[in-house]
Amino acid sequence: MVGSGEKAADFMGTLKRLLKILSKNYITLIIIALFTVAAVACSISGPKIMEKAINKIQEYVQMQTTFYPMAKQVNTQLNDAEKQLSAQEQQAAAAKPQLDAALKVLEAQQAQINQLPEPQRSAAQAQLDAKMAPLKTKEAGLKELAAARVKMDETNKQLDIVKNGKTDAERIAALRKLAAAIPSSSTGGVAANQAAQIKGAPDAQMLLFAKALALESSPKMDFNYIGMICLGLVVLYLGYALFSGFQQRMTVRITQELVRLLRRQVSEKLDRLPLKFFDGQTHGEILSKLTIDIDLMSTNLQNVMSQSMTSVLMFVGIIIMMFTVNWLLALISCIIVPLALLMTAVIAPRAQRYFGRQQAQLGELNGQIEEDYGGHNIIKAFNREQISIDRFKGTNEIVYDSAWKAQFLASVLYPVIIFAVNLQYVFIVVLGAVFTRPTAYFLGINVGGLTVGALFAFIAYLQQFQQPMQQMAQIANLIQSSMAAAERVFILLDEGEEAPDPVESPVIESPQGAVQVADINFDYDPAVPLIRDWNMMTEPGKMVAIVGPTGAGKTTIVNLLMRFYEVNSGTITVDGVDTSVMKRADVRKMFGMVLQDTWLYSGTIRENIAYGKDDATEEEIVRAADTALADHFIRTLPHGYDTEIQEDAGNLSSGQRQLLTIARAFLADAPILILDEATSSVDTRTEQLIQAAMERLMHGRTSFVIAHRLSTIRNADQILVMNHGRIVESGNHDQLLAADGFYAELYNSQFAGDEDA
C-alpha cells in the first residue's frame, strides 16, 4: 500500500504537464467521466433497491405471524362489540314505550302529590320515589347506550379510515386514535393487550397493522413485486457492466494515444538531439526512457484513470447512501477513515525511506555483480576472489536489511487496517441488530425501527466501503511512480536540440572533396579547452592521416567534420562552401565512414551493405562487396547474401564485419572518407586484407584516416599530429621524421628495434 519509494522531483510540475497533454482529448475525458458516474450510480443503487425486496419479504413474514392475527382478533372483538351494542339497542327500543308510559303516569301522580297537604304529601312522595327509582335507572341506561353508540360510531369511522384511507399518514393517525380508544387493561381481553403493544409502535409497524386490518383473508406474498425488483437489479448490474466496459475501453484508448504521442515525440527528439547528449547518456538509459518509462506510464495511467474517478465517486456515493439508511451507523462507520489515514501517515514514510535505501543499494549490488562477472579473469589472476565475495556479502546484507524492513512495514499496514475494518464490521452488525427494535434511544433520539432490508443494505455498503479506500491507497502509489516515469521522459523532451537547418541552404551537386579548415576552436566543456586554432587545407583525392596519443582530439576532428558537434568559432568548407550554412543531411551525405567499432543490424547481409543506399540494385551490391574483397566469404555462407546477421553479428568474425562496413562505404560512393582505426582489432592477415580493401575504397577520394598503427599511414599525403587538442605538427611521413619532433617520438616508440622502421 505504500509503493516502491520512487518519487518525482517536481511532482506538481510533471502532473500539470501531463494533464495539459491529456486535456487535448477533453471530449473523451468527459465521456469517460459520464460513463464512470453512470457505472458508480448503478453499483451503489443495488443494495438500496435490494432493501425494498427484503423489506417486502419481512413485511409478509410480520403480517403472517404478528399483525394479521392481531388485526383478526381486533376486528372480531370490534364486531362482537357492535353486535352486543346493537342487541342492547334493540331491547332498549322495545322497552322504551312502556318506560315512557310509566313515566307519564308517575309524572301525573307527582302533580297530584304536589297538591296534597304537608303530612300526606311526604308519605305519598316517598312512595312515588320508590316507584320512580327503577324507571330512572332504566332511563340512565338508555343514555349510556346512546353514548356507547356515539363512541362505537367514532370507532367504526376511524376503522374505516384505517382500512380505506387515501394516505399512509392518514391511516396511521386514525389507527393511533383507534388504539387509544381500545382498553389497554388486562381485563379488557386479547384486543386490549394487543392495543397496549401497538400504542407505542413506530409508524412503519402501525402502517403494517393498518394494512392487516384491511385484509379480508390471510396475506399473500407479492411475487410480482419481488420479480420486478430482481429484474431491475439485473438491468442495473448489466448497465454497470456496460458502462464500466465502455469506460475501460475509452481509458485504454486515451492512454495508448498518449503513449503513441510520447513515443513519437521521444523518437523525433532523439533525431534532433546533438551528439554530446548521447555521449553523456548510456544507451540503456535512453532505451529505458523510450520503452520502460513510457510503458510504465501507460500501465499506471490506465489504472489511475479507470480507478481514481471510480474510487472517489464510490467513496462519496457509499457514504451518502449509508447516511440515507441510518445516520448513526454511518457516523460510526466513518471512524475507520481517519484511523486508516493516521496509520498510513505513521507507517508509510518509514516504509518509503527503506524502499529508497533498498533501490539505491540494489543498484550498487547489480553494479558489483556486473563488474565482477565482467572482470572475472582479472579477479582470478590477482587472487581477489575472497575480497570480491566479502564485498558482495556486505552490500547484499544491506539490501537484505532494507528490503525486509521495507516489505514488513509495507505489508503490516494492510492487515492492521483490515483488522480494524472487520472489528468495525462486527460492531456495526451487532449495533444494527439492536436498532431493529421498535425503540432504541441515543441521546434521547429514537434510532430504532431499522428494517431488516435497511440493515442488509447498510452491511452491503459497509463491505463496499473498504474497496475504494484500498484502491485510493494503491492509486496514490501508481500516481507517484507514473509521475517519476513521466518526469524522466519530460526531462528528455526538454533537452537542448541542435540548431534547426536553414530553410534555404546551398547544395554541392558534384562534390570534389576539397576540405579547408580555418581557425577552428572547440570545447566539450568551456572550462576545459580542447581544440585551438586548427587550420588545414586538403585537396580532392588526398589522404590525410590524423595521429596522436589517446585523448589528443582525433575523434573530435571527425565529429566536427561531420557536424556532429558545432564549432565554437572558425569555418569548415567543402569545395569552398561553408558546411555550417548547409543542411546537416547534405553535409553527411558527402562523407562515408568506416569505424573501429563495426555496426551491423539484424537483417540479411544484402540489407546491411545497402544500408547507405536504399535503391541499390543487386548488381551494385555484389560489385561493392567484390571491390571490398568480401564477395568470396559471403558466397561461402549457407545462404550467401541472404544470410541473416544475428543481433550482435556473432555469426561473423570481426574481419568479416569490417569488410561488410567497407562494402557499405563503397556502395554509398561518398567523395570524402573517414576511416577510424578500422584494422586495430584484427589479426595481421585480416589486417592486410582490410588494408587492401581500404586502399581500393580511398582511391580517388579525399580520406581522413585516424590511425594508432603508424605503419598504415606512411603513404599519407598529409599527416596531422595532435597532442592536447592542438595540431603540433603537419607534413608527410618523411618530413615529420626529418623534423625529429613529436611524430618521430611516436613513430620510434612503436618501431624501436624494427629494422624496417
Stockholm file with secondary structure:
# STOCKHOLM 1.0

chainA/1-757         MVGSGEKAADFMGTLKRLLKILSKNYITLIIIALFTVAAVACSISGPKIMEKAINKIQEYVQMQTTFYPMAKQVNTQLNDAEKQLSAQEQQAAAAKPQLDAALKVLEAQQAQINQLPEPQRSAAQAQLDAKMAPLKTKEAGLKELAAARVKMDETNKQLDIVKNGKTDAERIAALRKLAAAIPSSSTGGVAANQAAQIKGAPDAQMLLFAKALALESSPKMDFNYIGMICLGLVVLYLGYALFSGFQQRMTVRITQELVRLLRRQVSEKLDRLPLKFFDGQTHGEILSKLTIDIDLMSTNLQNVMSQSMTSVLMFVGIIIMMFTVNWLLALISCIIVPLALLMTAVIAPRAQRYFGRQQAQLGELNGQIEEDYGGHNIIKAFNREQISIDRFKGTNEIVYDSAWKAQFLASVLYPVIIFAVNLQYVFIVVLGAVFTRPTAYFLGINVGGLTVGALFAFIAYLQQFQQPMQQMAQIANLIQSSMAAAERVFILLDEGEEAPDPVESPVIESPQGAVQVADINFDYDPAVPLIRDWNMMTEPGKMVAIVGPTGAGKTTIVNLLMRFYEVNSGTITVDGVDTSVMKRADVRKMFGMVLQDTWLYSGTIRENIAYGKDDATEEEIVRAADTALADHFIRTLPHGYDTEIQEDAGNLSSGQRQLLTIARAFLADAPILILDEATSSVDTRTEQLIQAAMERLMHGRTSFVIAHRLSTIRNADQILVMNHGRIVESGNHDQLLAADGFYAELYNSQFAGDEDA
#=GR chainA/1-757 SS CCCCSCCCTTHHHHHHHHHHHHGGGHHHHHHHHHHHHHHHHHHHHHHHHHHHHHHHHHHHHHIIIIIHHHHHHHHHHHHHHHHHHHHHHHHHHHHHHHHHHHHHHHHHHHHHHHTSCHHHHHHHHHHHHHHHHHHHHHHHHHHHHHHHHHHHHHHHHHHHHHHHCSSHHHHHHHHHHHHHHSCCSGGGCHHHHHHHHHTTCCHHHHHHHHHHHHCSSCCCCCHHHHHHHHHHHHHHHHHHHHHHHHHHHHHHHHHHHHHHHHHHHHHHHHHHSCHHHHHTSCHHHHHHIIIIIHHHHHHHHHHHHHHHHHHHHHHHHHHHHHHHHCHHHHHHHTTHHHHHHHHHHHHHHHHHHHHHHHHHHHHHHHHHHHHHHHTHHHHHHTTCHHHHHHHHHHHHHHHHHHHHHHHHHHHHHHHHHHHHHHHHHHHHHHHHHHHTSSCCEETTEECCCCCHHHHHHHHHHHHHHHHHHHHHHHHHHHHHHHHHHHHHHHHHHTSCCCCCCCSSCCCCSSCCCCEEEEEEEECSBTTBCCEEEEEEEECTTCEEEEECSTTSSHHHHHHHHTTSSCCSEEEEEETTEEGGGSCHHHHHHTEEEEESSCCCCSEEHHHHHGGGCTTCCHHHHHHHHHHTTCHHHHHHSTTGGGCEECTTCTTSCHHHHHHHHHHHHHHHTCSEEEEESTTTTSCHHHHHHHHHHHHHHHTTSEEEEECSSGGGGTTCSEEEEEETTEEEEEECHHHHHHHTSHHHHHHHHHHTTCTTC
#=GC SS_cons         CCCCSCCCTTHHHHHHHHHHHHGGGHHHHHHHHHHHHHHHHHHHHHHHHHHHHHHHHHHHHHIIIIIHHHHHHHHHHHHHHHHHHHHHHHHHHHHHHHHHHHHHHHHHHHHHHHTSCHHHHHHHHHHHHHHHHHHHHHHHHHHHHHHHHHHHHHHHHHHHHHHHCSSHHHHHHHHHHHHHHSCCSGGGCHHHHHHHHHTTCCHHHHHHHHHHHHCSSCCCCCHHHHHHHHHHHHHHHHHHHHHHHHHHHHHHHHHHHHHHHHHHHHHHHHHHSCHHHHHTSCHHHHHHIIIIIHHHHHHHHHHHHHHHHHHHHHHHHHHHHHHHHCHHHHHHHTTHHHHHHHHHHHHHHHHHHHHHHHHHHHHHHHHHHHHHHHTHHHHHHTTCHHHHHHHHHHHHHHHHHHHHHHHHHHHHHHHHHHHHHHHHHHHHHHHHHHHTSSCCEETTEECCCCCHHHHHHHHHHHHHHHHHHHHHHHHHHHHHHHHHHHHHHHHHHTSCCCCCCCSSCCCCSSCCCCEEEEEEEECSBTTBCCEEEEEEEECTTCEEEEECSTTSSHHHHHHHHTTSSCCSEEEEEETTEEGGGSCHHHHHHTEEEEESSCCCCSEEHHHHHGGGCTTCCHHHHHHHHHHTTCHHHHHHSTTGGGCEECTTCTTSCHHHHHHHHHHHHHHHTCSEEEEESTTTTSCHHHHHHHHHHHHHHHTTSEEEEECSSGGGGTTCSEEEEEETTEEEEEECHHHHHHHTSHHHHHHHHHHTTCTTC
//
